Amino acid sequence: MKLKKIGTVTKYKSFKDYSWPRFFNADQFHPKINIIYGENGSGKTSISNILKSVSQEKDFYRYFPEKAKVKIDNKDYCYANRAWQDNIERGSFLFFDREFVDDNVHLGRSRGTQQNEQEQKSAKLIIEFD
C-alpha cells in the first residue's frame, strides 16, 4: 500500500481547513519514499493519527476530524460523521513513531514485563516481516 495524497483535513487539531493544492506543489507524493517532518505543532502527529485510524491501527482519541480524505494506491478513503466509509487492512502501514520506539528500541531501562521495565516487541515484528 502506498499513500498517494492527503486530500483534505477539516477541523482536526492544527488543521482548520487543509487541502492538498494549498500546501504541496506536486500532484502526489514521491513514488518511492516520503518523510513527513516539520516544526512542533505543524501537524505531523495529526497526519499519523489519520493514517492509523484508516488502517485500523488506532482510532481517534478525544479529537476527531470533521472530514478527512486520503488517497492510498488508487482509492480515496473518506472520513465523515466519525467514521471511515472504508478502511485499509490493519498492518498495511508501519509507523516509526514514538510508540514504535517505546515498543522496539531499548532505551536504557530494564527489559521485562513489569512496571518500569521495557518489553521489546520487535522480535514479533521481525517474525511477521520474515
N, C-alpha and C positions, 0 to 999 in steps of 0.2 A: 504494500500500500504506500502511496506517495501523496503527501499533502501538496496540492497544486495552488490553492488560493484560499485566503481568508477573505470571504466576500464582504460580509457586514457583521458588525457587533454593535448592538444598540443598548444603551443604559446598563452597562456592566462595568463596575469599578471605575477605572480611569477612562474607559471608552464610553463617551456620551453618544456619539453618532459616527462610528468608524465606517469607512468604506474604502475598499482596495485602491481605486484610482487616485484618491487624495493622498495616499501615503507611499505608493510604490510607482516606479516609473517603468514597470515591465508588466506584461500580461499575467505572468505566473512566476512561481519560484524557480530557481535554477534546477535543472533536471537531475543533478547528481547529489548535491549536498547543500544544506542551508543551516545557518546558525541564527537564532533569534537572540539578539543582545540589545542592551540599551541601559539608560540610567535607571536608578531606583524610581519606581512609580511609573515607568513607561509602558507597562502592560505585559511584560514577559510572562509572569505567573498567570495572568488572566488568560492569555492565549493558551498556555499549557493546560489550565483548568478546562477550557472549552474542548481541547483535543482529548483530555482524559475523560470528559463526560461523553463525547460522541463515541469514544472507543470503549466505553463501559468499564474503564479502569477505576474511576472515582467520580461520583456525582457531585454536583454543585453543593456547596455548604454555605449557608447564611445568605449569600448574594447570588442572584440569578439574573442572567441577561434577559432583557425584554425580547430580543431577537438575536440570532446568530446564524451565519451561513458560511460553511466551509466546503471547498471542493477537494475531494480525495479521489485519486485516479481520475475518472471521467464522470463522477457523480457528485451532485450537490447534496449536502446534508443540512437541513434547516431545523432550527430550534425556535419554538414559539409556545407560549402558554405553558412554560415549564416542562416541555417535553420535546424530544427529537422526533421528527417524522420517521426516521430510520437510524439505525446505529451500524457501526462497523464492528467486526469481530473483535472481541476482547483479546488483547495481546498483539494486535496488529502494529502498534507503535511501541517503541521502547523509549521511555523518558529518562534522561540522565539529569535528574534534578536533585534537590536536597533530600527527598525521600529515598531516591536510589542510592545516594552516597551514604545516608544513615544505615541503609539495609545491607550495603555491599562493600563498603570501604572501612577498613579498620582505622579508627580514629584515636587510638591510644588507650581506649578503655578495655577492661577485661572482657573477654569473649565468653558468652554463655547465654542462658535464657532467663536469668533472674534480674530483678530491678537493678538498674545502673550497670548492667552488663550489655554488651553488644552482641546480638545474634546476627550472624552473617548469612544472608540468603543467596549469595552469589553462586554457591555450588548448585542449587536448584536451577538457577538461571542458565548456567553453563550446560547442564544436562538437557534443558529444554532446547537450547540452540544446537546442540550436538545432534 
